[in-house]
Amino acid sequence: MAELILGPLLRHVGTGDATVWVETSEACTVRVLGHEERTWKVSGHHYALVVVDDLEPGSTTPYDVTLDGRPVWPLPNAVPSVIRTLREDDDALVLTFGSCRFATMSTTEDNRHLGADALDAYAVRMAGQSPDRWPDALLLLGDQVYADELSPETEARVAEIHDVKEPPGPQVRNFEEYTWLYAESWTDPQVRWLMSTVPTSMIFDDHDVRDDWNTSESWRDDAEATSWWEERIVGALASYWVYQHLGNLSPSLLAENDLYQRVRKHGGDVEPMLREFASAADEEADGAKGTQWSYRRDLGVARLLVIDSRCGRILAGGRRAMVSDPEFSWIERQTEGDYDHLLVGTSLPWLLPRALHDLESWDERLAAGSRGPRVAAWAEKIRRGADLEHWAAFRDSFDRLARLLADVGKGNRAGPRGRAPSTISVLSGDVHHAYAAQAHFPEPLQSLVYQLTCSPLHNYVPAAMKVTFRISWRRATERTVRFILGRVSRVPPVPLDWSKVAGPFFGDQVATLHLKGRSARLVMEQARNDKDGTPRFKTMTDLELATD
């Protein structure tokens, strides 16, 4: 008898359709709102992505899940899960976002410093609210699982199979062990209900694979030279495709996806098929025709464009880019059309504190050989040791994204009405603190451009790093860093300036964008536990980004 292992996860939701993802204990037929899908198998695990395509626009529909006709969801006495479709003429959107959620049920001393799980707290609050106060969408911007930082329970499980004193140490190594991480993260009762009710989009970051994944060509060379990397990256990308990527796609894109259609119709275990795909996806990372993980969703007044800033990096041959030229051209095409707000999701912040931006950009210049091979080798050590691998360390891509956003903000890519969006917001995580910054371009734009960063959902930042981030935002620090760096090599000029408008905030937190017509408001909230363990939120900022 089939049991529900994970899910249901509500992934894509449109005006009349939705997708619901599940993992089951054995092969079965999954049924949601009269729509059925047979499970498919990967390495002994069973999955299904059910497409529901006859919903009414603007409707709220409770749903259950059956396996071979037997009800398995909702759980007894649970708040019902619902699908809330978008309205065709919707002029409002509430989108919640965040990143970096270390999931553990452990209460050992090693994990007590983590504090309240912000996603957990958000779910608890939602369960006590009416559905009209719930967010319309959730965006998770990386580090949904930590493959290289395990909970005590998972580490003990890994140690039963591997000698964790051997490289890569106490880390997961293959597809099977990745399934343990997703189970640990998504069986949390509150988060499980949240993700069954709020449509969720995702993108990976480094810890979904390994810390500082694809920092540089030398990083890739060192990883590929190990005995364990091939199995690790195959497991990482195959499991990401199953657990995260498929749900980012709309029903129409799923119908066009050759790999997905072959998987669901195969009838046997598709592990060899996904291994081949994942290995090729990793090998193609430096090619012009690599696998595209970036995607787009239209959400009423907003267009959400999520960029892969990890797997698709170009690192070989003396050229560095966040994504290949063909993928960046695709990104540019997705900005065409008519919408009130452009949301660009990328796990790594586009705009860092200016002092850190200059440091990363300067280091990239030296590592490329501007002051000779000895200095280049020294700069590469700094790059890898200090994690200097954000957009600022990929200056060609940073500048190209700046040009694109300026082009959109001038109205050059608007739709029939010939106007630019009211706001352009780059949504990011990664850096374990939250802030909002506004971009200032030399030529006036019709759009207001922001960097909105929220991290972590459940993790921490050492005290020394808090001091570093606070100091980095100061103008005096910016001027001092530029002067010092300029004594070694000129810091490359930037095509814009930016200023902090909120933050930095530290702690477990979520951010929510409230869009209504041409207006936009940002709320950042920090989760804290009361003395009795009840999670509460403290508002860190309530910021008006644009007025209608």
Secondary structure, DSSP 8 states (H G I E B T S, - for coil): ---EEEEEEEEEE-SS-EEEEEEESS--EEEETTEEEE-EEETTEEEEEEEE----TT-EEE--EEETTEEEES-TT----EEE---TT--EEEEEEE--B------SHHHHTT---HHHHHHHHHHTS-GGGS-SEEEE-S-SS-SSS--HHHHHHHHTTS-TTSTT-SS--SHHHHHHHHHHHH--HHHHHHHHHS-EEE---GGGTSTTTT-SHHHHHHHHTSSSHHHHHHHHHHHHIIIIIGGGS-HHHHHH-HHHHHHHH--SB-HHHHHHHHHHHHHGGGSTT-----EEEEETTEEEEEE--STT-B-STT--BSS-HHHHHHHHHHT-S--SEEEEEESS-SS--HHHHHHHHHHHHHHTTTT-HHHHHHHHHHHHHTT--SGGGSHHHHHHHHHHHHHHHTTTT--TT----SEEEEEE--SSSEEEEEEE-SS--SSEEEEEE---SB----HHHHHHHHHHTSHHHHHHHHHHHHTTS-----S-EEEEEEEEE-SSEEEEEEEETTEEEEEEEEEEE-TTS-EEEEEEEEEEEE--
